[in-house]
Amino acid sequence: MAGRLQRLNGWRRLWLVATVAVAIWFVVVWPVQVLKDMEVGRYSYDRDIEKEFESGQCRAYQTEALGKLREPSYSEGCYHIYLSRKYDSTAPYLYALAIGAAGTAVVSALVYFFGWLVAWILAGFRQQRQP
């Protein structure tokens, strides 16, 4: 592997460094930041869900199929459990990670393509100058 890295030209080294930097951002930092932003307003929401579970009055909203239940109003009990089951994602980190990986691949491909394009153009100029 080290031998392969030594043979990379300047453009490919730039592409590799840019890909690693983008991957660190999109695959490590960004998904964690997305989860952190989601968690800011969740404390009171989570406490309300806990209260509804502890009340014992929301058994149907915990166990029945979601299609069989009617959506309660905010002032009724079981509202937060219903919304949680209907809208909360079970794996938000995986979705952010998938988007980050796809973003990394797209950015990496674009950087590689533009590096290749610039090298191709410069090679054309060099050929014209040679007698």
Secondary structure, DSSP 8 states (H G I E B T S, - for coil): -HHHHHT--HHHHHHHHHHHHHHIIIIIIHHHHHHHHHHTTHHHHHHHHHHHHHHS--HHHHHS-GGGS----TTSTTHHHHHHHHH--S-HHHHHHHHHHHHHHHHHHHHHHHHHHHHHHHHHHHHHH--
